């Protein structure tokens, strides 16, 4: 599950959803409201990382801009 910290859904709610789903992950990105529009390269990276089963640990400098 991806969300920004400025979204309509609270982080607490997302944590509850992730806790209820086996193998779910949550990524909360600071300062983001419309993730797909604001940071498509980061969203793509996180989705691909999840699908590959990798632990997300991006080089955040690669996504600045």
Buried (B, 14 or more C-beta within 10 A) or exposed (E): BBBBEEBEEEEEEBEEEEEEEEEEEBBBBEEBEEBEEEBEEBBEBBEEBBEEEEEEEEEEEEBEE
